[in-house]
């Protein structure tokens, strides 16, 4: 159970595409077998997409 919790803590970083190497492979394999984590990845992906849409462009930042 402790390993599952540790993997779940990596899901946000996974969705952001910031994992690599063995850690990436471990999380991918876990998500492939764990429905609960697949659902969490899907939810996090929606949040990341919404944040990407609201990120100010360089032009908007210069106006501030």
Residue pairs with C-beta under 8 A, 6 or more apart in sequence:
4 30
4 34
7 26
7 27
7 30
7 34
7 37
8 37
8 40
10 19
10 23
10 27
11 27
11 31
11 37
11 40
11 41
11 44
12 44
13 19
14 24
14 27
14 28
14 31
14 41
15 41
15 44
15 45
15 48
16 48
19 27
30 37
31 37
31 38
31 41
32 38
